[in-house]
């Protein structure tokens, strides 16, 4: 299964509570934190919700 490297590039300060919760659910805490996640429809959906805060690379 493909992997996605997700990096937080913008702060969650001042964002809606659901966006903050989505970033935490992805496993991101600080700016420039990166995590590897499986490329699933659920992960893609979470990325779409916070696409303005993260960058995504396929590995």
C-alpha positions, 0 to 999 in steps of 0.5 A, spaced: 500 500 500 502 506 498 504 511 503 503 519 504 508 523 508 504 529 511 507 535 513 504 541 517 506 547 514 501 552 517 499 553 524 492 551 527 491 557 531 485 561 530 482 555 526 475 552 527 475 546 532 474 541 527 480 543 523 484 542 529 481 535 531 483 533 524 490 535 524 491 532 531 488 525 528 493 525 523 498 525 528 501 532 527 503 537 533 507 542 531 509 546 524 514 542 520 512 535 523 511 530 518 508 523 519 507 517 514 500 515 513 497 509 509 494 512 502 486 510 504 480 514 502 479 516 510 486 519 510 485 522 503 478 525 506 482 528 512 487 531 508 482 534 504 479 538 510 485 541 512 489 541 505 490 549 506 494 547 512 498 541 510 503 539 504 502 531 502 508 527 498 507 520 495 512 515 497 
